[in-house]
Every structure is written in C-alpha cells, then in structure tokens.
Amino acid sequence: MPIVHGFDVLSQRPSANGRTQPTLEVTNLSFAYPDGHEALHGVSFSIGAGEKVALVGPNGAGKSTLMLHLNGLLSGDGTLAVAGLPVAKENLPLIRSKVGMVFQNPDDQLFSPTVFDDVAFGPLHMGYPEVEVRQRVETALGQIGMAGFGERLSHHLSIGQKKRVAIATVLSMDPEILVLDEPSAGLDPRARRSLIELLRELPLTMLVSTHDMLLVQELFPRMIVMDEGRVVADGETAVLLSDSSFLEAHGLEMPVIGEQ
C-alpha cells in the first residue's frame, strides 16, 4: 500500500463498522483493452459497510474502467467480490442487483415513458411480484424526495430530477453499494446542494467517482486516488487534501470555497 509523504494510508483506513467481510473487495485487478492499452495495474482496495468513499484522479487514470468491472461489464485479471459474492459470470444477475451503478448522464439510464416504469424496470426484470415492485418503487421515490412523481414523464424532468430518478432506479433493487460516476456534473448550485444532501442522508455504502473536490471534501471521509491505472493513495480525505504537492503531482486541485 502506498505511502504519501510519510502518511501510511493503510493505518488510516476507516473501519468496516465491526464487520469482517467488506462490502466491496478488489484484489490485484489488472485490465488491458483489445488495442493493448493497459488501463489497470494491480488495483487493490476494500470498502466496509456504510463507508462513503470518493474515487478521484485525472482523466485517463482508470476510474471508469474500474467501475465497469464492479458489475461485470468488463472482466480483467484479479478478483472482485461484493458482500462476499465473487464478481463472476455465473453471479452477474445477482451482482448487478447488489451494485447500484449510476451513470454520469441520467439519459443513459432513463429510457421508459414514466418515472414509475424506469424505477420498476429492475425489480420487474428480477421477477418480483407486482405488489412488491410497486412497494419498491414507492420506497425508492420516497428515499430521493420524489414521492408522487411516478406518473411524470422522465424526459420532462430537470437534470437534477433525472439524476435523482436514476439513483431511485438502483435503490429499488436494494443494493449493497451505490456506485456513482460524476454525480454533480451539469447541475446548477441549487440542484448540486440538493444532491449532496441526498447522498449524505442515504444510509448506503458508496463509491463515487468525481472531479468535484468540494463535494469530496464535504461528503467523503475517505479518498482513493488513481493515476495511470494504479491506486497511488488511499486514506483520510482531510490528510490527502492538505498535501498540495501530492495533489498537483496527480492532476488534482485543492478545493476552493466559492468555486461551485
């Protein structure tokens, strides 16, 4: 495990809330695309139940490639497990219900006529009975503060509302971990603040890839930094953000209050 200017990040990892089995465990993961580009090099980390962790790094660091491995959309060398279940071909339907993947652009995730249909899609696909599907949709919309929006047309919503509904589509599957890609991208200040409060209140394990360092500073006690396909640091956000030389070396900027 890397050390950043004498800071032993392993000793600074938050606990797994007394649980010996992490919610997410990635061990020595490597991956190369068909063109030969090596996108991941021996990536290892674990996330305990209830942790909210930021995944940061410059463009091309391997963050998106890593995230696509978490629900089996890509498969490299190494091992991954979600709540102890290996991310393997035979487990993918169950894994994809446990890993709530929310993409940067909600239009990539919302494709049904109404909000209800979008949020119900996952539970219906998993074969849950209609009564349970409706209950899951109602609960998920309540969690994101959009109860009563079921009959609204998804494409008529604001970008902030669409992002919330995209989150609801995975909450309806009762995931073990919520994985978000650039959740604050494209939001105005009011919608961004609303999203931050939503993520703060959701009692879920989270891994969030973002360039929004103010979001990281405010919401995530732990930060995993990637660069050139490797984990270069994994530790307390406050400690890592205080090291301007380290941030500069890995294409990151210190958060500046008032920039959002």
C-alpha positions as CSV (number, residue, x, y, z in Angstrom):
1,M,0.0,0.0,0.0
2,P,1.5,3.4,-1.0
3,I,2.7,5.9,1.5
4,V,2.1,9.6,0.7
5,H,4.9,11.7,2.2
6,G,5.2,9.5,5.3
7,F,1.5,9.0,5.6
8,D,0.7,5.3,6.0
9,V,-2.7,5.2,4.3
10,L,-3.3,1.6,5.4
11,S,-3.3,2.5,9.1
12,Q,-5.7,5.4,8.3
13,R,-8.4,3.4,6.7
14,P,-11.8,3.7,8.3
15,S,-13.1,0.5,10.0
16,A,-15.7,-1.7,8.4
17,N,-18.1,-1.0,11.3
18,G,-17.1,-4.2,13.1
19,R,-17.8,-6.4,10.1
20,T,-15.0,-8.7,8.9
21,Q,-16.4,-9.0,5.4
22,P,-16.1,-5.9,3.3
23,T,-19.0,-4.7,1.1
24,L,-16.6,-4.4,-1.8
25,E,-13.2,-6.1,-2.1
26,V,-10.9,-5.6,-5.2
27,T,-7.7,-7.6,-5.2
28,N,-4.8,-7.2,-7.7
29,L,-7.1,-6.1,-10.6
30,S,-5.4,-5.6,-13.9
31,F,-7.0,-4.9,-17.3
32,A,-5.9,-4.2,-20.9
33,Y,-8.2,-3.2,-23.7
34,P,-8.0,-5.1,-27.0
35,D,-5.8,-2.4,-28.6
36,G,-3.2,-3.2,-25.9
37,H,-3.8,-0.2,-23.7
38,E,-3.2,-1.2,-20.1
39,A,-5.9,0.6,-18.1
40,L,-5.5,-1.0,-14.7
41,H,-2.4,-2.3,-12.9
42,G,-2.8,-4.3,-9.8
43,V,-5.6,-2.3,-8.2
44,S,-6.5,-3.4,-4.7
45,F,-8.8,-1.9,-2.0
46,S,-11.7,-2.8,0.2
47,I,-14.7,-0.8,1.3
48,G,-16.5,-1.6,4.6
49,A,-20.3,-1.5,5.2
50,G,-21.6,2.1,5.5
51,E,-18.4,3.8,4.2
52,K,-18.7,6.7,1.7
53,V,-15.6,6.7,-0.4
54,A,-14.5,9.1,-3.2
55,L,-12.6,7.8,-6.2
56,V,-10.6,10.6,-7.7
57,G,-7.8,11.1,-10.3
58,P,-7.1,12.8,-13.6
59,N,-8.9,11.8,-16.9
60,G,-7.4,8.5,-18.1
61,A,-6.5,7.4,-14.6
62,G,-8.6,4.2,-14.9
63,K,-11.6,5.2,-12.7
64,S,-14.3,4.4,-15.3
65,T,-12.6,1.2,-16.3
66,L,-12.5,0.1,-12.7
67,M,-16.2,1.0,-12.1
68,L,-17.2,-1.1,-15.2
69,H,-15.6,-4.1,-13.5
70,L,-17.7,-3.8,-10.4
71,N,-20.9,-5.2,-12.0
72,G,-19.1,-7.4,-14.7
73,L,-19.4,-5.1,-17.7
74,L,-15.6,-5.6,-18.0
75,S,-13.6,-8.5,-16.8
76,G,-9.8,-8.4,-16.1
77,D,-7.2,-10.3,-14.2
78,G,-7.6,-10.3,-10.4
79,T,-10.6,-10.8,-8.1
80,L,-13.6,-8.8,-7.1
81,A,-16.3,-9.6,-4.5
82,V,-19.5,-7.8,-3.4
83,A,-20.7,-8.7,0.1
84,G,-18.5,-11.8,-0.3
85,L,-20.0,-12.8,-3.6
86,P,-17.4,-13.1,-6.4
87,V,-18.0,-11.0,-9.4
88,A,-18.1,-13.9,-11.9
89,K,-20.2,-14.7,-14.9
90,E,-22.4,-17.1,-13.1
91,N,-23.2,-14.5,-10.4
92,L,-23.8,-11.5,-12.7
93,P,-27.6,-11.2,-12.4
94,L,-27.3,-11.1,-8.6
95,I,-24.2,-8.9,-8.6
96,R,-25.9,-6.3,-10.8
97,S,-28.7,-6.0,-8.2
98,K,-26.2,-5.6,-5.4
99,V,-24.1,-2.9,-7.2
100,G,-26.2,0.1,-7.9
101,M,-24.4,1.8,-10.8
102,V,-25.5,5.4,-11.6
103,F,-24.0,6.8,-14.7
104,Q,-22.9,10.4,-15.3
105,N,-25.6,11.1,-17.8
106,P,-29.1,10.1,-16.5
107,D,-30.4,9.9,-20.0
108,D,-28.2,6.8,-20.4
109,Q,-30.2,5.2,-17.6
110,L,-33.8,6.5,-18.1
111,F,-35.4,5.0,-21.1
112,S,-39.0,4.3,-20.1
113,P,-42.1,6.5,-20.7
114,T,-42.7,7.3,-17.0
115,V,-40.7,7.6,-13.8
116,F,-42.6,4.6,-12.4
117,D,-41.6,2.5,-15.3
118,D,-38.0,3.4,-15.0
119,V,-37.8,2.7,-11.3
120,A,-39.8,-0.5,-11.7
121,F,-37.6,-1.9,-14.5
122,G,-35.0,-3.6,-12.3
123,P,-37.4,-5.3,-9.9
124,L,-39.6,-6.5,-12.7
125,H,-36.6,-7.9,-14.6
126,M,-35.6,-9.8,-11.4
127,G,-39.1,-11.4,-11.3
128,Y,-40.5,-9.8,-8.2
129,P,-44.3,-9.9,-7.9
130,E,-46.3,-6.7,-8.8
131,V,-47.2,-5.9,-5.2
132,E,-43.5,-5.9,-4.2
133,V,-42.5,-4.0,-7.3
134,R,-44.9,-1.2,-6.5
135,Q,-43.7,-1.1,-2.9
136,R,-40.1,-0.9,-4.0
137,V,-40.8,1.9,-6.4
138,E,-42.8,3.8,-3.7
139,T,-39.9,3.4,-1.2
140,A,-37.2,4.4,-3.7
141,L,-39.0,7.5,-4.8
142,G,-39.6,8.4,-1.2
143,Q,-35.9,8.0,-0.4
144,I,-34.9,10.5,-3.1
145,G,-37.6,13.0,-2.1
146,M,-39.8,12.4,-5.2
147,A,-42.8,10.6,-3.9
148,G,-45.8,11.2,-6.2
149,F,-43.6,11.6,-9.3
150,G,-44.4,8.1,-10.6
151,E,-46.6,9.2,-13.5
152,R,-44.4,12.0,-14.6
153,L,-42.7,11.7,-18.0
154,S,-39.0,11.1,-17.4
155,H,-37.8,13.2,-20.3
156,H,-39.7,16.3,-19.0
157,L,-37.8,16.4,-15.7
158,S,-34.9,18.7,-14.9
159,I,-31.4,17.4,-15.0
160,G,-31.3,17.4,-11.2
161,Q,-34.6,15.4,-11.0
162,K,-33.4,13.0,-13.6
163,K,-30.2,12.3,-11.6
164,R,-32.4,11.6,-8.6
165,V,-34.6,9.2,-10.5
166,A,-31.5,7.5,-11.9
167,I,-30.5,6.9,-8.3
168,A,-34.0,5.6,-7.5
169,T,-33.7,3.0,-10.3
170,V,-30.9,1.3,-8.4
171,L,-32.3,1.9,-4.9
172,S,-35.4,-0.1,-6.0
173,M,-33.0,-3.1,-6.2
174,D,-31.9,-2.7,-2.6
175,P,-28.2,-2.6,-3.5
176,E,-25.3,-3.4,-1.2
177,I,-23.3,-0.5,-2.6
178,L,-24.1,2.6,-4.6
179,V,-21.6,3.5,-7.3
180,L,-21.9,6.9,-8.9
181,D,-20.0,8.5,-11.8
182,E,-19.7,12.3,-11.6
183,P,-23.0,12.8,-9.8
184,S,-22.7,16.6,-9.6
185,A,-21.7,17.2,-13.3
186,G,-24.1,19.5,-15.1
187,L,-26.0,20.6,-12.0
188,D,-26.7,24.2,-11.0
189,P,-25.8,25.2,-7.5
190,R,-29.2,24.6,-6.0
191,A,-29.5,21.1,-7.6
192,R,-26.0,20.3,-6.6
193,R,-26.7,21.2,-3.0
194,S,-29.8,19.1,-3.1
195,L,-27.9,16.1,-4.4
196,I,-25.2,16.5,-1.8
197,E,-27.8,16.4,1.0
198,L,-29.5,13.3,-0.6
199,L,-26.2,11.4,-0.7
200,R,-25.4,12.5,2.8
201,E,-28.7,11.1,4.1
202,L,-28.8,7.8,2.2
203,P,-27.7,5.1,4.6
204,L,-25.7,3.2,2.0
205,T,-22.2,2.2,1.2
206,M,-20.9,4.4,-1.6
207,L,-18.1,4.7,-4.1
208,V,-18.3,7.9,-6.0
209,S,-16.0,8.9,-8.9
210,T,-15.8,12.7,-9.2
211,H,-13.7,15.7,-10.1
212,D,-15.7,17.8,-7.7
213,M,-13.2,18.2,-4.9
214,L,-15.5,20.4,-2.8
215,L,-18.0,17.5,-2.9
216,V,-15.2,15.2,-1.9
217,Q,-14.1,17.4,1.0
218,E,-17.7,17.8,2.3
219,L,-19.1,14.4,2.0
220,F,-16.4,11.7,1.8
221,P,-14.2,10.9,4.8
222,R,-12.0,8.6,2.7
223,M,-10.5,9.1,-0.7
224,I,-8.9,6.7,-3.1
225,V,-6.6,8.4,-5.7
226,M,-5.9,6.7,-9.0
227,D,-3.3,7.8,-11.6
228,E,-2.2,5.9,-14.7
229,G,-4.2,2.8,-13.8
230,R,-2.8,2.5,-10.2
231,V,-4.0,3.4,-6.8
232,V,-1.5,5.9,-5.6
233,A,-3.1,6.8,-2.3
234,D,-6.0,5.6,-0.1
235,G,-6.6,7.4,3.1
236,E,-8.3,10.2,5.0
237,T,-9.6,12.9,2.7
238,A,-8.5,15.7,5.0
239,V,-5.0,14.5,5.1
240,L,-4.7,13.9,1.4
241,L,-6.3,17.2,0.5
242,S,-3.8,19.1,2.7
243,D,-0.9,17.9,0.6
244,S,-0.8,20.4,-2.3
245,S,2.4,18.8,-3.8
246,F,0.8,15.4,-3.9
247,L,-2.4,16.7,-5.5
248,E,-0.5,18.6,-8.2
249,A,1.6,15.6,-9.0
250,H,-1.6,13.6,-9.7
251,G,-3.5,16.2,-11.7
252,L,-5.8,17.2,-8.8
253,E,-6.6,20.7,-7.4
254,M,-7.3,21.7,-3.8
255,P,-11.0,22.6,-3.4
256,V,-11.6,26.3,-3.4
257,I,-14.7,27.5,-1.5
258,G,-17.0,29.5,-3.7
259,E,-15.9,27.8,-7.0
260,Q,-19.2,25.9,-7.2
